């Protein structure tokens, strides 16, 4: 799909009802899921967020939440009081 065609599809989203948008979302989720099962490449979160931002569908791109991997060295803290 060319960029003008893609932009045209995005422009039509404004005229859809909430239920129609949810139906489209479910269809897209199902297709992306089936693509992943067959080993086809799917855009990373970062690429997807950049595309949505450029299309004006996101107002900002937040940094990813950092999840501890267990390899960080944790420093214990001292707590006053009786042990539970």
Backbone as CSV, one residue per row, in Angstrom:
resi,resn,N_x,N_y,N_z,CA_x,CA_y,CA_z,C_x,C_y,C_z
1,UNK,0.853,-1.169,0.000,0.000,0.000,0.000,0.897,1.229,0.000
2,UNK,0.584,2.143,-0.855,1.386,3.366,-0.937,1.049,4.289,0.241
3,UNK,1.922,5.252,0.473,1.705,6.183,1.592,0.409,6.983,1.431
4,UNK,0.084,7.496,0.209,-1.183,8.214,0.066,-2.404,7.324,0.377
5,UNK,-2.351,6.061,-0.047,-3.453,5.142,0.255,-3.566,4.913,1.758
6,UNK,-2.417,4.743,2.402,-2.373,4.543,3.854,-2.953,5.764,4.571
7,UNK,-2.555,6.955,4.152,-3.069,8.185,4.753,-4.581,8.308,4.566
8,UNK,-5.061,7.856,3.411,-6.493,7.900,3.144,-7.244,6.967,4.101
9,UNK,-6.699,5.790,4.333,-7.317,4.846,5.273,-7.342,5.450,6.672
10,UNK,-6.225,6.037,7.095,-6.173,6.664,8.419,-7.178,7.801,8.530
11,UNK,-7.355,8.554,7.470,-8.301,9.663,7.476,-9.741,9.203,7.660
12,UNK,-10.048,8.006,7.191,-11.405,7.487,7.309,-11.722,7.023,8.729
13,UNK,-10.722,6.863,9.563,-10.955,6.412,10.939,-11.839,7.388,11.716
14,UNK,-11.724,8.665,11.418,-12.507,9.667,12.139,-14.009,9.509,11.938
15,UNK,-14.407,8.909,10.833,-15.837,8.776,10.552,-16.440,7.485,11.100
16,UNK,-15.621,6.644,11.728,-16.111,5.371,12.251,-16.663,5.518,13.658
17,UNK,-17.612,4.655,13.982,-18.143,4.619,15.349,-17.150,3.877,16.245
18,UNK,-17.352,3.982,17.530,-16.471,3.300,18.480,-16.520,1.787,18.255
19,UNK,-17.704,1.252,18.021,-17.849,-0.189,17.802,-17.130,-0.627,16.525
20,UNK,-17.201,0.177,15.481,-16.499,-0.147,14.233,-14.987,-0.136,14.450
21,UNK,-14.506,0.821,15.232,-13.064,0.875,15.518,-12.629,-0.350,16.308
22,UNK,-13.461,-0.776,17.271,-13.123,-1.971,18.058,-13.088,-3.207,17.168
23,UNK,-14.001,-3.281,16.208,-14.021,-4.414,15.282,-12.750,-4.434,14.442
24,UNK,-12.343,-3.271,13.956,-11.103,-3.178,13.181,-9.914,-3.576,14.040
25,UNK,-9.904,-3.122,15.279,-8.787,-3.454,16.179,-8.692,-4.965,16.383
26,UNK,-9.834,-5.623,16.607,-9.829,-7.077,16.791,-9.320,-7.783,15.538
27,UNK,-9.746,-7.301,14.378,-9.305,-7.913,13.119,-7.792,-7.737,12.943
28,UNK,-7.287,-6.553,13.237,-5.845,-6.310,13.119,-5.061,-7.165,14.106
29,UNK,-5.545,-7.243,15.345,-4.872,-8.070,16.353,-4.809,-9.528,15.910
30,UNK,-5.914,-10.027,15.348,-5.950,-11.411,14.886,-4.961,-11.636,13.746
31,UNK,-4.907,-10.699,12.812,-3.973,-10.853,11.689,-2.524,-10.766,12.137
32,UNK,-2.233,-9.839,13.043,-0.863,-9.728,13.545,-0.464,-10.987,14.301
33,UNK,-1.385,-11.533,15.051,-1.121,-12.756,15.798,-0.824,-13.913,14.848
34,UNK,-1.606,-14.035,13.778,-1.369,-15.122,12.821,-0.057,-14.912,12.076
35,UNK,0.313,-13.664,11.820,1.594,-13.387,11.165,2.741,-13.845,12.051
36,UNK,2.619,-13.612,13.359,3.676,-13.994,14.290,3.819,-15.514,14.345
37,UNK,2.707,-16.224,14.226,2.751,-17.684,14.268,3.501,-18.264,13.081
38,UNK,3.438,-17.584,11.952,4.083,-18.090,10.750,5.455,-17.489,10.516
39,UNK,5.984,-16.801,11.527,7.344,-16.296,11.456,7.525,-15.055,10.617
40,UNK,6.444,-14.410,10.204,6.591,-13.186,9.432,6.994,-12.066,10.381
41,UNK,7.741,-11.114,9.852,8.219,-10.038,10.708,7.102,-9.062,11.029
42,UNK,7.112,-8.596,12.259,6.149,-7.604,12.725,6.955,-6.421,13.237
43,UNK,6.475,-5.222,12.945,7.180,-4.014,13.365,7.329,-3.999,14.881
44,UNK,8.475,-3.569,15.342,8.688,-3.472,16.779,7.818,-2.369,17.349
45,UNK,7.645,-2.390,18.665,6.855,-1.367,19.338,7.342,0.031,18.993
46,UNK,8.653,0.204,18.969,9.229,1.516,18.709,8.866,2.020,17.311
47,UNK,8.989,1.156,16.323,8.661,1.528,14.951,7.175,1.849,14.843
48,UNK,6.347,1.009,15.458,4.909,1.223,15.421,4.534,2.543,16.086
49,UNK,5.114,2.816,17.247,4.821,4.073,17.935,5.251,5.273,17.100
50,UNK,6.399,5.173,16.438,6.849,6.273,15.580,5.878,6.508,14.432
51,UNK,5.373,5.441,13.836,4.413,5.582,12.738,3.114,6.224,13.220
52,UNK,2.641,5.791,14.380,1.412,6.362,14.932,1.603,7.835,15.294
53,UNK,2.779,8.178,15.809,3.078,9.567,16.160,3.099,10.434,14.905
54,UNK,3.768,9.944,13.865,3.856,10.688,12.612,2.480,10.877,11.965
55,UNK,1.592,9.903,12.176,0.244,9.995,11.609,-0.675,10.868,12.465
56,UNK,-0.163,11.321,13.615,-0.956,12.178,14.487,-1.894,11.429,15.408
57,UNK,-1.729,10.113,15.511,-2.598,9.322,16.371,-2.070,9.209,17.802
58,UNK,-0.811,9.555,18.006,-0.221,9.627,19.347,0.293,11.036,19.564
59,UNK,0.064,11.569,20.771,0.543,12.919,21.054,1.985,12.912,21.566
60,UNK,2.428,11.774,22.104,3.807,11.658,22.579,4.211,10.190,22.598
61,UNK,5.513,9.960,22.582,6.040,8.605,22.695,6.774,8.527,24.020
62,UNK,6.247,7.715,24.908,6.861,7.575,26.226,7.955,6.518,26.175
63,UNK,8.994,6.678,26.993,10.055,5.667,27.019,9.504,4.358,27.571
64,UNK,10.086,3.235,27.153,9.591,1.950,27.638,9.798,1.811,29.145
65,UNK,8.911,1.056,29.753,9.039,0.795,31.185,10.184,-0.183,31.377
66,UNK,11.078,0.130,32.270,12.236,-0.722,32.517,11.849,-1.807,33.504
67,UNK,11.950,-3.033,33.073,11.620,-4.173,33.923,12.918,-4.801,34.395
68,UNK,13.074,-4.973,35.721,14.312,-5.580,36.220,14.499,-6.985,35.664
69,UNK,15.710,-7.285,35.268,16.001,-8.594,34.691,16.563,-9.557,35.716
70,UNK,16.834,-9.067,36.905,17.400,-9.932,37.931,18.916,-9.907,37.938
71,UNK,19.519,-9.215,36.987,20.980,-9.157,36.928,21.533,-7.939,37.664
72,UNK,20.637,-7.009,38.040,21.096,-5.820,38.752,21.457,-6.183,40.188
73,UNK,22.437,-5.513,40.711,22.841,-5.729,42.099,21.950,-4.872,42.994
74,UNK,21.159,-5.510,43.821,20.273,-4.791,44.719,20.967,-4.545,46.050
75,UNK,20.776,-3.366,46.607,21.365,-3.021,47.897,20.266,-3.085,48.956
76,UNK,20.428,-3.958,49.947,19.413,-4.053,50.996,19.361,-2.779,51.833
77,UNK,18.178,-2.464,52.334,18.039,-1.301,53.204,17.731,-1.775,54.621
78,UNK,18.079,-0.969,55.600,17.842,-1.291,56.996,16.484,-0.709,57.398
79,UNK,15.678,-1.539,58.016,14.366,-1.104,58.487,14.325,-1.198,60.002
80,UNK,13.867,-0.121,60.616,13.769,-0.098,62.071,12.486,-0.793,62.502
81,UNK,12.529,-1.375,63.678,11.331,-1.990,64.215,11.450,-3.490,64.325
82,UNK,10.367,-4.075,64.826,10.319,-5.514,65.066,10.051,-6.241,63.751
83,UNK,10.689,-7.431,63.608,10.456,-8.234,62.428,9.040,-8.807,62.446
84,UNK,8.465,-8.986,61.328,7.120,-9.541,61.256,7.139,-11.056,61.271
